[in-house]
């Protein structure tokens, strides 16, 4: 792998990990009525996004090394 592809994989991987963590933490929907506040969250896709980001970062470091 050349350096350009490795750099793209690294940047995309970091962005995917940050976005996955953000979607894991931030609530999707919230409703507030007076003192009552309800938040709903669906985190299934954020785990997949984080895993893809970690895989992309790992490929950028390991891909194409000569033994």
N, CA, C and O atoms as a MOPAC input file, in Angstrom:
PM7 MOZYME 1SCF
protein

 N      0.84500 1    -1.17500 1     0.00000 1
 C      0.00000 1     0.00000 1     0.00000 1
 C      0.88900 1     1.23600 1     0.00000 1
 O      1.89400 1     1.28500 1     0.70900 1
 N      0.52500 1     2.21600 1    -0.78200 1
 C      1.32900 1     3.42700 1    -0.77100 1
 C      0.89500 1     4.35200 1     0.37600 1
 O     -0.10800 1     4.11100 1     1.04800 1
 N      1.66900 1     5.40000 1     0.57200 1
 C      1.45300 1     6.28700 1     1.72000 1
 C      0.11600 1     7.03100 1     1.64200 1
 O     -0.48900 1     7.31800 1     2.67400 1
 N     -0.34200 1     7.34200 1     0.44600 1
 C     -1.60000 1     8.06900 1     0.29900 1
 C     -2.77900 1     7.23200 1     0.78500 1
 O     -3.65300 1     7.73500 1     1.49100 1
 N     -2.80000 1     5.97100 1     0.41200 1
 C     -3.89400 1     5.08600 1     0.83700 1
 C     -3.85000 1     4.87900 1     2.34500 1
 O     -4.89100 1     4.86700 1     3.00300 1
 N     -2.65300 1     4.71700 1     2.89400 1
 C     -2.52400 1     4.56200 1     4.34000 1
 C     -3.02800 1     5.79900 1     5.08100 1
 O     -3.70500 1     5.68000 1     6.10200 1
 N     -2.70200 1     6.97800 1     4.57000 1
 C     -3.13200 1     8.22000 1     5.21400 1
 C     -4.65200 1     8.37100 1     5.13400 1
 O     -5.28100 1     8.80600 1     6.09800 1
 N     -5.24000 1     8.01700 1     4.00000 1
 C     -6.69700 1     8.09700 1     3.85100 1
 C     -7.37700 1     7.13200 1     4.81700 1
 O     -8.36400 1     7.49100 1     5.46100 1
 N     -6.85500 1     5.90800 1     4.92100 1
 C     -7.42100 1     4.93600 1     5.86700 1
 C     -7.31500 1     5.43200 1     7.30400 1
 O     -8.24300 1     5.24900 1     8.09100 1
 N     -6.20200 1     6.05200 1     7.65000 1
 C     -6.01700 1     6.55900 1     8.99800 1
 C     -6.99900 1     7.67600 1     9.30800 1
 O     -7.62000 1     7.67200 1    10.37100 1
 N     -7.15000 1     8.62500 1     8.40500 1
 C     -8.05900 1     9.75500 1     8.62500 1
 C     -9.50700 1     9.27700 1     8.69100 1
 O    -10.25700 1     9.69400 1     9.57400 1
 N     -9.90300 1     8.40900 1     7.76600 1
 C    -11.26700 1     7.89100 1     7.76500 1
 C    -11.53700 1     7.08400 1     9.03000 1
 O    -12.62200 1     7.17500 1     9.60400 1
 N    -10.56300 1     6.30000 1     9.46400 1
 C    -10.72200 1     5.52000 1    10.68300 1
 C    -10.90600 1     6.38600 1    11.91300 1
 O    -11.76000 1     6.10000 1    12.75200 1
 N    -10.11500 1     7.44000 1    12.02900 1
 C    -10.24200 1     8.35000 1    13.17100 1
 C    -11.59200 1     9.04500 1    13.15300 1
 O    -12.23000 1     9.19000 1    14.19600 1
 N    -12.03400 1     9.47600 1    11.97800 1
 C    -13.34300 1    10.14000 1    11.87000 1
 C    -14.46300 1     9.17800 1    12.24400 1
 O    -15.40100 1     9.56400 1    12.94200 1
 N    -14.37800 1     7.92700 1    11.78800 1
 C    -15.41700 1     6.94300 1    12.11900 1
 C    -15.46600 1     6.65300 1    13.61500 1
 O    -16.55200 1     6.52500 1    14.18100 1
 N    -14.31200 1     6.54800 1    14.26300 1
 C    -14.29000 1     6.29000 1    15.69900 1
 C    -14.89200 1     7.48000 1    16.46200 1
 O    -15.69200 1     7.28400 1    17.37700 1
 N    -14.51800 1     8.68800 1    16.09600 1
 C    -15.05300 1     9.87600 1    16.77300 1
 C    -16.56100 1     9.98800 1    16.55900 1
 O    -17.30000 1    10.27600 1    17.50100 1
 N    -17.02000 1     9.76300 1    15.33100 1
 C    -18.45200 1     9.83200 1    15.04800 1
 C    -19.21800 1     8.73600 1    15.79500 1
 O    -20.31600 1     8.97600 1    16.29800 1
 N    -18.63700 1     7.53600 1    15.86400 1
 C    -19.29000 1     6.43800 1    16.58400 1
 C    -19.41700 1     6.72800 1    18.06600 1
 O    -20.45500 1     6.44800 1    18.66700 1
 N    -18.37500 1     7.28600 1    18.66300 1
 C    -18.43800 1     7.64000 1    20.08100 1
 C    -19.44900 1     8.75300 1    20.31100 1
 O    -20.17800 1     8.73600 1    21.30200 1
 N    -19.49700 1     9.72700 1    19.39500 1
 C    -20.47200 1    10.81000 1    19.52000 1
 C    -21.90200 1    10.27700 1    19.45900 1
 O    -22.74300 1    10.67100 1    20.26700 1
 N    -22.18400 1     9.39000 1    18.51700 1
 C    -23.54300 1     8.85100 1    18.41400 1
 C    -23.86900 1     7.92300 1    19.57100 1
 O    -25.04100 1     7.72000 1    19.88900 1
 N    -22.85200 1     7.35900 1    20.20200 1
 C    -23.06600 1     6.51400 1    21.36900 1
 C    -23.46000 1     7.34800 1    22.58300 1
 O    -24.27100 1     6.91600 1    23.40200 1
 N    -22.88800 1     8.53600 1    22.69500 1
 C    -23.10800 1     9.38600 1    23.86500 1
 C    -24.32000 1    10.30200 1    23.69700 1
 O    -25.12500 1    10.43300 1    24.61900 1
 N    -24.45800 1    10.93000 1    22.54200 1
 C    -25.51300 1    11.91800 1    22.31700 1
 C    -26.87100 1    11.24400 1    22.16900 1
 O    -26.98600 1    10.25800 1    21.44100 1
 N    -27.90000 1    11.75100 1    22.84200 1
 C    -29.24200 1    11.16700 1    22.69000 1
 C    -29.83600 1    11.49400 1    21.32300 1
 O    -29.60900 1    12.57300 1    20.77600 1
 N    -30.59900 1    10.54600 1    20.78200 1
 C    -31.23900 1    10.76000 1    19.48800 1
 C    -32.45600 1    11.66000 1    19.60200 1
 O    -32.64400 1    12.56500 1    18.78900 1
 N    -33.26900 1    11.41800 1    20.59200 1
 C    -34.49200 1    12.20300 1    20.73700 1
 C    -34.71900 1    12.49400 1    22.21500 1
 O    -34.48300 1    11.64400 1    23.07300 1
 N    -35.16900 1    13.68200 1    22.49000 1
 C    -35.50600 1    14.02100 1    23.87600 1
 C    -36.75800 1    14.87700 1    23.88900 1
 O    -36.97700 1    15.72000 1    23.01800 1
 N    -37.56500 1    14.63300 1    24.90100 1
 C    -38.81100 1    15.37400 1    25.06500 1
 C    -38.81000 1    15.92000 1    26.47900 1
 O    -38.54800 1    15.19300 1    27.43700 1
 N    -39.10000 1    17.19100 1    26.60300 1
 C    -39.14600 1    17.78600 1    27.93000 1
 C    -40.45300 1    18.51800 1    28.14500 1
 O    -40.83100 1    19.38200 1    27.35400 1
 N    -41.14500 1    18.16700 1    29.22400 1
 C    -42.38800 1    18.83100 1    29.59400 1
 C    -42.22800 1    19.26100 1    31.05300 1
 O    -42.29900 1    18.44200 1    31.96900 1
 N    -42.01800 1    20.52700 1    31.24100 1
 C    -41.82700 1    21.00900 1    32.60600 1
 C    -40.57900 1    20.40400 1    33.21000 1
 O    -39.48800 1    20.54300 1    32.65700 1
 N    -40.72900 1    19.73300 1    34.34400 1
 C    -39.59800 1    19.09700 1    35.01000 1
 C    -39.32800 1    17.69200 1    34.48200 1
 O    -38.27300 1    17.12500 1    34.76800 1
 N    -40.25300 1    17.12000 1    33.72000 1
 C    -40.11400 1    15.77200 1    33.19100 1
 C    -39.33300 1    15.80200 1    31.87900 1
 O    -39.66200 1    16.56100 1    30.96800 1
 N    -38.30500 1    14.97400 1    31.79400 1
 C    -37.49100 1    14.90500 1    30.58600 1
 C    -37.27900 1    13.43900 1    30.22200 1
 O    -36.89400 1    12.63400 1    31.07000 1
 N    -37.53200 1    13.09300 1    28.95600 1
 C    -37.38900 1    11.71900 1    28.48200 1
 C    -36.42200 1    11.72400 1    27.30200 1
 O    -36.56400 1    12.52400 1    26.37600 1
 N    -35.43700 1    10.82500 1    27.34100 1
 C    -34.48200 1    10.69700 1    26.24700 1
 C    -34.50100 1     9.28100 1    25.71100 1
 O    -34.54300 1     8.32200 1    26.48300 1
 N    -34.47200 1     9.14300 1    24.39200 1
 C    -34.44900 1     7.82700 1    23.75200 1
 C    -33.16200 1     7.68900 1    22.95500 1
 O    -32.68700 1     8.64500 1    22.34300 1
 N    -32.60300 1     6.47800 1    22.97400 1
 C    -31.34500 1     6.25200 1    22.30100 1
 C    -31.30700 1     4.86100 1    21.68100 1
 O    -31.74900 1     3.89100 1    22.29700 1
 N    -30.77900 1     4.76300 1    20.46600 1
 C    -30.58100 1     3.48300 1    19.79200 1
 C    -29.11700 1     3.42300 1    19.36900 1
 O    -28.71900 1     4.10300 1    18.42300 1
 N    -28.31300 1     2.61700 1    20.05900 1
 C    -26.86700 1     2.63100 1    19.86900 1
 C    -26.33600 1     1.49600 1    19.00200 1
 O    -25.12300 1     1.29600 1    18.95600 1
 N    -27.17500 1     0.75800 1    18.32700 1
 C    -26.71400 1    -0.39900 1    17.56900 1
 C    -25.73800 1    -0.01100 1    16.45700 1
 O    -24.71700 1    -0.67300 1    16.27600 1
 N    -26.03500 1     1.03300 1    15.72500 1
 C    -25.17500 1     1.42300 1    14.60800 1
 C    -23.87500 1     2.05000 1    15.06400 1
 O    -22.89000 1     2.00600 1    14.32700 1
 N    -23.83800 1     2.63100 1    16.25000 1
 C    -22.61100 1     3.27000 1    16.70000 1
 C    -21.52300 1     2.24000 1    16.99200 1
 O    -20.34400 1     2.52300 1    16.78200 1
 N    -21.89000 1     1.05700 1    17.46900 1
 C    -20.89500 1     0.01100 1    17.70900 1
 C    -20.26800 1    -0.45300 1    16.39500 1
 O    -19.06700 1    -0.71600 1    16.33800 1
 N    -21.06900 1    -0.55100 1    15.35200 1
 C    -20.56600 1    -0.94700 1    14.04100 1
 C    -19.63400 1     0.12900 1    13.49200 1
 O    -18.59700 1    -0.18800 1    12.91100 1
 N    -19.99500 1     1.39100 1    13.67200 1
 C    -19.16800 1     2.49200 1    13.19600 1
 C    -17.82200 1     2.51700 1    13.90600 1
 O    -16.78900 1     2.72700 1    13.27100 1
 N    -17.82600 1     2.30300 1    15.21800 1
 C    -16.57900 1     2.27900 1    15.97400 1
 C    -15.70900 1     1.10700 1    15.52900 1
 O    -14.49600 1     1.26200 1    15.38600 1
 N    -16.30400 1    -0.05300 1    15.31100 1
 C    -15.54600 1    -1.22500 1    14.87100 1
 C    -14.92400 1    -1.00400 1    13.49300 1
 O    -13.77500 1    -1.38300 1    13.26500 1
 N    -15.66700 1    -0.39900 1    12.58200 1
 C    -15.11900 1    -0.10600 1    11.25500 1
 C    -13.98200 1     0.90200 1    11.33600 1
 O    -12.99700 1     0.79500 1    10.60600 1
 N    -14.12100 1     1.88000 1    12.22400 1
 C    -13.05500 1     2.86600 1    12.40500 1
 C    -11.79000 1     2.23500 1    12.94700 1
 O    -10.69400 1     2.55300 1    12.48600 1
 N    -11.92400 1     1.34400 1    13.92100 1
 C    -10.75600 1     0.66900 1    14.49300 1
 C    -10.10100 1    -0.23500 1    13.44400 1
 O     -8.87400 1    -0.30800 1    13.36400 1
 N    -10.91100 1    -0.91400 1    12.65100 1
 C    -10.37000 1    -1.76900 1    11.59300 1
 C     -9.62000 1    -0.93900 1    10.55200 1
 O     -8.57200 1    -1.35900 1    10.06100 1
 N    -10.14200 1     0.21400 1    10.22100 1
 C     -9.49500 1     1.08300 1     9.24300 1
 C     -8.15800 1     1.60900 1     9.76900 1
 O     -7.17500 1     1.66200 1     9.02900 1
 N     -8.12400 1     1.99400 1    11.03200 1
 C     -6.86800 1     2.46200 1    11.62900 1
 C     -5.84900 1     1.32400 1    11.67700 1
 O     -4.66900 1     1.53600 1    11.39600 1
 N     -6.29600 1     0.12300 1    12.03000 1
 C     -5.39600 1    -1.01900 1    12.09300 1
 C     -4.83200 1    -1.34400 1    10.70900 1
 O     -3.64800 1    -1.65700 1    10.58000 1
 N     -5.67100 1    -1.27100 1     9.68000 1
 C     -5.19800 1    -1.53000 1     8.31800 1
 C     -4.19900 1    -0.47800 1     7.86400 1
 O     -3.26400 1    -0.78000 1     7.12300 1
 N     -4.39900 1     0.74900 1     8.30600 1
 C     -3.45000 1     1.80900 1     7.90500 1
 C     -2.08600 1     1.57400 1     8.50900 1
 O     -1.07800 1     1.93100 1     7.90100 1
 N     -2.02300 1     0.97600 1     9.70500 1
 C     -0.72900 1     0.70800 1    10.32900 1
 C     -0.11400 1    -0.61100 1     9.86200 1
 O      1.10500 1    -0.71000 1     9.71800 1
 N     -0.94600 1    -1.61800 1     9.62600 1
 C     -0.43400 1    -2.95500 1     9.31500 1
 C     -0.38400 1    -3.25300 1     7.82700 1
 O      0.40000 1    -4.10000 1     7.39800 1
 N     -1.19400 1    -2.58400 1     7.03700 1
 C     -1.30800 1    -2.93000 1     5.62300 1
 C     -0.05600 1    -2.64100 1     4.82300 1
 O      0.49000 1    -1.53900 1     4.87300 1
 N      0.38900 1    -3.64000 1     4.08600 1
 C      1.47900 1    -3.44200 1     3.14900 1
 C      2.87100 1    -3.45300 1     3.73000 1
 O      3.81300 1    -3.06900 1     3.03700 1
 N      3.04700 1    -3.87000 1     4.96200 1
 C      4.39700 1    -3.94000 1     5.52200 1
 C      5.12500 1    -5.14100 1     4.92500 1
 O      4.55700 1    -6.22500 1     4.79200 1
 N      6.36200 1    -4.93500 1     4.57800 1
 C      7.15100 1    -6.03100 1     4.00200 1
 C      7.86700 1    -6.77000 1     5.11000 1
 O      8.40200 1    -6.15900 1     6.03500 1
 N      7.87400 1    -8.10900 1     5.01100 1
 C      8.52400 1    -8.90900 1     6.04300 1
 C      9.99400 1    -9.09100 1     5.75800 1
 O     10.69700 1    -9.74200 1     6.53000 1

